[in-house]
Amino acid sequence: MPLFGPTMPTPLIDEDTQEFWEACGEHRLVVQRCRVCAHFRFAPAPVCYHCHSFEYEWVESDGVGEVYSWTVTYRAVHPATVDAVPYNTVVVRLFDCGGAMITSNLVDVDNEAIDAGMRVQLWWDDISPGVSLPRFRPVPIDPVG
């Protein structure tokens, strides 16, 4: 079941984000990497923030990272979020892809239990046929080690 209600607007897709959203529809998280300086960047953009090159490639992430920052929203900011409040918004620093940071939501956790450095893994929120959003969930703690 999607995190937010069916009236939540879907992402706007443009020429800079189309390949990203197509990959998400296939349950693949991809991050842009500059072909000139090799810096990773997220969100998708036409130009490298580091060297200003327009040349890039897509690199697939394994979707494991840590909570870098977060906030909790207690007031519905859109009719589709009424049943979801309070909900969190997290910034996840991916362990691969140069530590690229992605803004998303953390599921399967109480908002009060979210901590900086919490290990998380990718989870797909299938909101409609062909449209999937990358969300994250805590990585289970290994009781042995």
ChimeraX attribute file (.defattr): number of C-alpha atoms within 10 A of each C-alpha:
attribute: neighborCount
match mode: 1-to-1
recipient: residues
	/A:1	7
	/A:2	13
	/A:3	19
	/A:4	18
	/A:5	16
	/A:6	13
	/A:7	10
	/A:8	14
	/A:9	10
	/A:10	12
	/A:11	11
	/A:12	8
	/A:13	12
	/A:14	9
	/A:15	10
	/A:16	13
	/A:17	15
	/A:18	13
	/A:19	15
	/A:20	19
	/A:21	23
	/A:22	17
	/A:23	17
	/A:24	20
	/A:25	19
	/A:26	12
	/A:27	19
	/A:28	20
	/A:29	21
	/A:30	22
	/A:31	23
	/A:32	24
	/A:33	22
	/A:34	21
	/A:35	15
	/A:36	14
	/A:37	14
	/A:38	16
	/A:39	18
	/A:40	25
	/A:41	22
	/A:42	15
	/A:43	14
	/A:44	19
	/A:45	14
	/A:46	14
	/A:47	15
	/A:48	22
	/A:49	13
	/A:50	13
	/A:51	12
	/A:52	12
	/A:53	14
	/A:54	13
	/A:55	14
	/A:56	21
	/A:57	12
	/A:58	17
	/A:59	15
	/A:60	13
	/A:61	17
	/A:62	15
	/A:63	22
	/A:64	19
	/A:65	26
	/A:66	24
	/A:67	23
	/A:68	18
	/A:69	16
	/A:70	18
	/A:71	13
	/A:72	15
	/A:73	14
	/A:74	13
	/A:75	12
	/A:76	14
	/A:77	10
	/A:78	11
	/A:79	12
	/A:80	15
	/A:81	20
	/A:82	15
	/A:83	12
	/A:84	15
	/A:85	14
	/A:86	13
	/A:87	21
	/A:88	20
	/A:89	17
	/A:90	22
	/A:91	20
	/A:92	31
	/A:93	23
	/A:94	23
	/A:95	16
	/A:96	16
	/A:97	22
	/A:98	14
	/A:99	16
	/A:100	21
	/A:101	22
	/A:102	20
	/A:103	19
	/A:104	16
	/A:105	21
	/A:106	27
	/A:107	18
	/A:108	8
	/A:109	11
	/A:110	10
	/A:111	17
	/A:112	8
	/A:113	7
	/A:114	18
	/A:115	13
	/A:116	13
	/A:117	13
	/A:118	16
	/A:119	21
	/A:120	22
	/A:121	19
	/A:122	23
	/A:123	19
	/A:124	19
	/A:125	19
	/A:126	17
	/A:127	17
	/A:128	12
	/A:129	7
	/A:130	13
	/A:131	18
	/A:132	23
	/A:133	23
	/A:134	22
	/A:135	22
	/A:136	26
	/A:137	18
	/A:138	20
	/A:139	14
	/A:140	9
	/A:141	8
	/A:142	6
	/A:143	5
	/A:144	4
	/A:145	4
